[in-house]
Amino acid sequence: MLKCHTVSRTHDHGSDHYPIETVIDMEPKLVEEIEKPFNFAKTNWKFLETKLKGYLPALIDPEHASPTDLDQFATQIVTALQRAISETTPRKKPCPHSKRWWNNELAEMRKSTNRRRNIYGRTRNERDGQEWRNKRDEYKHAIKRAKETVWKQFVDEADERTIWMVKKYIDTKPAPYYIPAINDAMSNDEKATEFTTTFFPPPPPANLSDIESRTYPEPV
């Protein structure tokens, strides 16, 4: 929108409302896509070291190097690092459900847990069921450890800007993951009954006092 304002001195038609002039730029804008950051958690470090050995420039003699030579040498180092990183490190692919504590180990554990659950679903064997429950508990504990590790690292690396994010996370009350006891109801079935009684009470009895002396026609 380039302009949007009332026009009081021109186009006056005797109305008590001022006309509004709106000018909109309809020219399509070309927005360059922002390149995703590197995912250094998936960097092939041995391959990166090999690439750097081939891309880094030869050392120069600092005693006989001019300022121009030093600038050119620094530029070559930066270019070699960027080239090696781009060839050995994938880009991140964030989605709305991305979690900063998620890692490849958790992904593999989730696949293994789901496989054992599917096996138990087909066989209904108690041994398969116990293996699935053990793997499920191990997966839950691994998620808890990953969250704690990332949180401790985030707090340790906090600076003058991110320290306020830490305070915000600490002050925010976590959402409860279970429904507390309702009128001494502890189990899920008892809590469901309490909800049903509260939100869906029985209807009141019908008032039939006005139809006792009513005369109805013969049914057709």
C-alpha positions in Angstrom: 0.0 0.0 0.0 1.6 3.3 -1.2 -1.1 5.7 0.0 -4.4 5.6 2.0 -5.9 8.8 3.2 -9.1 10.9 3.1 -9.6 13.4 0.3 -11.4 16.4 1.7 -10.7 19.1 -0.9 -11.4 17.3 -4.1 -14.1 15.0 -5.3 -16.5 16.5 -2.8 -20.1 15.4 -3.6 -21.9 17.2 -0.8 -21.8 14.1 1.5 -20.9 14.2 5.1 -18.3 11.5 4.5 -14.9 12.1 2.9 -13.9 9.8 0.1 -10.8 7.7 0.8 -8.0 7.5 -1.8 -6.1 4.2 -1.8 -3.0 3.6 -4.0 -1.7 0.0 -4.1 1.5 -1.1 -5.8 0.5 -4.2 -7.8 4.0 -4.8 -9.1 5.0 -8.3 -8.0 8.0 -8.4 -5.7 10.8 -11.0 -6.1 11.9 -12.1 -2.7 15.1 -14.0 -2.5 14.8 -17.2 -0.5 16.8 -17.2 2.7 19.3 -20.0 2.7 18.8 -22.4 5.5 21.6 -22.6 8.2 24.0 -25.5 8.3 23.2 -28.6 10.4 26.6 -29.1 12.1 25.2 -32.0 14.1 25.3 -34.0 10.8 28.7 -32.8 9.6 31.1 -35.5 8.3 34.1 -34.2 10.3 36.7 -36.6 8.8 35.5 -35.7 5.3 35.7 -32.0 6.3 39.3 -32.4 7.4 40.2 -34.0 4.1 38.5 -31.2 2.2 40.3 -28.5 4.2 43.7 -30.1 3.5 43.0 -29.7 -0.2 41.5 -26.2 -0.1 43.6 -24.3 2.4 46.3 -22.1 0.9 49.9 -22.6 1.6 51.4 -20.7 4.5 53.0 -17.4 3.9 56.1 -15.9 5.5 54.7 -13.3 8.0 58.1 -11.4 8.0 58.0 -10.6 4.3 54.2 -10.5 3.8 52.6 -7.2 2.9 49.2 -6.1 4.2 47.8 -7.0 0.9 49.2 -10.5 1.1 47.8 -10.9 4.6 44.3 -9.8 3.4 44.5 -12.1 0.4 45.6 -15.0 2.7 42.7 -14.4 5.1 40.3 -14.3 2.3 41.6 -17.6 0.9 41.2 -19.3 4.4 37.6 -18.1 4.7 36.8 -19.3 1.2 38.3 -22.7 1.9 36.3 -23.1 5.1 33.1 -22.1 3.5 33.6 -24.4 0.5 34.6 -27.4 2.8 31.6 -26.8 5.1 29.1 -26.5 2.2 30.4 -29.8 0.7 30.3 -31.8 3.9 27.5 -30.3 6.0 23.8 -30.5 5.0 21.4 -27.7 5.4 18.7 -27.7 8.1 15.2 -28.5 7.1 13.0 -26.9 9.9 9.3 -27.6 10.2 6.7 -26.3 12.6 7.2 -29.5 14.7 11.0 -29.2 14.9 12.5 -29.6 18.4 16.0 -28.4 19.2 16.6 -31.4 21.4 15.7 -33.9 18.7 18.7 -35.9 17.3 19.4 -38.9 15.1 19.6 -41.3 18.0 16.1 -40.5 19.1 14.9 -40.9 15.5 16.4 -44.4 15.4 15.0 -45.3 18.8 11.5 -44.2 17.7 11.7 -46.4 14.6 12.8 -49.4 16.7 10.0 -48.8 19.3 7.4 -48.6 16.6 8.7 -51.8 15.0 8.4 -53.7 18.3 4.9 -52.2 18.8 3.8 -53.4 15.4 5.2 -56.9 16.1 3.3 -57.1 19.3 0.2 -55.9 17.5 0.5 -58.8 15.1 1.5 -61.6 17.5 -0.1 -60.5 20.7 2.7 -62.5 22.4 3.4 -61.4 26.0 7.2 -61.6 25.3 6.9 -59.3 22.3 4.7 -57.0 24.4 7.3 -56.8 27.2 10.1 -56.1 24.7 8.0 -53.2 23.3 7.3 -51.8 26.7 11.0 -51.9 27.7 12.0 -50.2 24.4 9.2 -47.6 24.9 10.5 -46.8 28.4 14.0 -46.5 27.2 12.9 -44.1 24.4 11.0 -41.9 26.9 14.1 -41.7 29.2 16.3 -40.9 26.2 14.0 -38.0 25.3 14.1 -36.7 28.9 17.9 -36.8 28.9 18.1 -35.1 25.5 15.9 -32.2 26.8 18.0 -31.8 30.0 21.2 -31.8 28.0 20.1 -29.2 25.5 18.6 -27.0 28.3 21.9 -27.1 30.4 23.9 -26.2 27.3 21.5 -23.4 26.5 21.8 -22.0 30.0 25.6 -22.3 30.0 25.9 -20.5 26.7 23.4 -17.7 27.6 24.6 -14.1 26.9 23.2 -10.7 27.6 20.5 -11.3 25.0 19.5 -14.9 25.5 19.5 -14.7 29.3 16.1 -13.1 29.1 14.8 -16.0 27.1 16.1 -18.3 29.9 14.1 -16.2 32.4 11.0 -16.4 30.3 11.2 -20.2 30.1 11.7 -20.4 33.8 8.8 -18.1 34.7 6.4 -19.9 32.3 4.4 -22.5 34.0 4.5 -25.8 32.2 1.2 -27.2 30.9 0.1 -30.2 33.0 0.2 -33.5 31.0 -2.5 -35.2 33.1 -5.9 -34.3 34.6 -5.7 -33.8 38.4 -8.1 -35.5 40.7 -11.7 -34.2 40.4 -14.0 -34.7 43.4 -11.8 -37.5 44.7 -12.0 -39.2 41.2 -8.5 -40.7 40.5 -8.9 -43.0 37.5 -9.7 -41.9 33.9 -13.1 -43.6 34.0 -14.1 -41.8 37.2 -12.9 -38.5 35.8 -14.8 -39.0 32.6 -17.9 -39.7 34.7 -17.4 -36.4 36.6 -17.0 -34.5 33.4 -20.2 -36.1 31.9 -22.2 -35.3 35.1 -21.1 -31.7 35.1 -21.3 -30.8 31.4 -24.3 -33.1 30.5 -26.7 -33.0 33.5 -30.0 -34.9 33.1 -32.8 -32.6 31.8 -35.4 -31.3 34.3 -38.8 -33.0 34.4 -41.4 -31.8 31.9 -44.1 -29.5 33.2 -47.4 -31.2 32.3 -49.7 -28.9 34.5 -51.0 -27.0 31.5 -52.2 -30.0 29.5 -54.4 -31.8 32.1 -57.6 -30.1 31.0 -56.6 -29.9 27.3 -59.1 -31.4 24.8 -57.5 -33.0 21.8 -59.2 -33.9 18.5 -59.6 -37.5 17.4 -56.4 -38.8 15.8 -56.5 -39.1 12.0 
